[in-house]
Amino acid sequence: MSVLASSEVSSVSQQERLIDLLACPKCHGSLRHVAAPEGYVCETCHLFYAVSDGLPNMLIDDAKPWPLGHARMS
C-alpha cells in the first residue's frame, strides 16, 4: 500500500481539477484521460489530443481520430 505525501495529494487533486476544466476545442465535449499513448479523448467527436512534454496539445489540426489508426466514418 502506498501513501502519498500531502504535497502529492495536493498536486493530484489540482491536476484533476484542471482536467475537469478542459473541453474539446472542436465540439466542447468532455474529455477523458488515456494513459497509452498519453492524451485526452473527446467523448463526443472521438478525437485524440496527445500530451507532449507534460502539456496537452489541444490544436484541432493536430488531433487524431480515436481509436488511433482508425479513420472515423461519417
C-alpha positions as CSV (number, residue, x, y, z in Angstrom):
1,M,0.0,0.0,0.0
2,S,1.5,3.4,-1.0
3,V,0.9,6.5,1.0
4,L,1.0,9.9,-0.8
5,A,2.6,12.8,0.8
6,S,0.3,15.8,1.3
7,S,2.1,17.7,-1.4
8,E,1.5,14.8,-3.8
9,V,-2.2,14.6,-2.9
10,S,-2.5,18.4,-3.4
11,S,-0.9,18.2,-6.9
12,V,-3.0,15.2,-7.9
13,S,-6.2,17.0,-6.8
14,Q,-5.1,20.2,-8.6
15,Q,-4.4,18.2,-11.7
16,E,-7.8,16.5,-11.6
17,R,-9.5,19.9,-11.2
18,L,-7.6,21.3,-14.2
19,I,-8.5,18.3,-16.3
20,D,-12.2,18.9,-15.4
21,L,-11.8,22.4,-16.9
22,L,-10.5,21.1,-20.2
23,A,-13.0,20.6,-23.1
24,C,-12.7,19.5,-26.7
25,P,-11.8,22.6,-28.7
26,K,-13.9,21.3,-31.6
27,C,-17.2,20.4,-30.1
28,H,-16.7,21.4,-26.4
29,G,-17.4,17.8,-25.3
30,S,-16.0,16.3,-22.2
31,L,-12.5,14.7,-22.3
32,R,-11.2,11.6,-20.7
33,H,-7.6,10.8,-20.0
34,V,-5.9,7.8,-21.6
35,A,-2.5,6.5,-20.4
36,A,-1.0,4.9,-23.5
37,P,-0.4,6.8,-25.6
38,E,-0.9,9.6,-23.1
39,G,-3.5,12.1,-24.1
40,Y,-7.2,13.0,-23.9
41,V,-10.1,11.6,-25.9
42,C,-13.2,13.6,-26.7
43,E,-16.3,11.5,-25.7
44,T,-18.4,13.3,-28.3
45,C,-16.4,13.6,-31.5
46,H,-13.8,10.9,-30.8
47,L,-10.7,13.0,-31.4
48,F,-7.4,12.2,-29.6
49,Y,-5.3,15.1,-28.2
50,A,-1.8,14.0,-27.4
51,V,0.2,15.1,-24.4
52,S,3.8,16.1,-25.2
53,D,6.3,17.0,-22.5
54,G,3.5,17.1,-20.0
55,L,1.3,19.5,-21.9
56,P,-1.8,18.6,-23.8
57,N,-1.8,19.7,-27.5
58,M,-5.3,21.0,-27.9
59,L,-5.0,22.1,-31.5
60,I,-7.8,20.7,-33.6
61,D,-5.5,20.4,-36.7
62,D,-3.1,18.1,-34.6
63,A,-5.9,15.9,-33.2
64,K,-6.2,12.3,-34.4
65,P,-9.3,10.1,-34.9
66,W,-9.9,7.8,-31.9
67,P,-9.2,4.9,-31.7
68,L,-5.8,5.7,-33.2
69,G,-5.2,4.1,-36.5
70,H,-8.9,4.0,-37.5
71,A,-10.5,6.7,-39.7
72,R,-13.8,7.8,-38.4
73,M,-16.7,7.3,-40.9
74,S,-19.4,9.9,-41.1
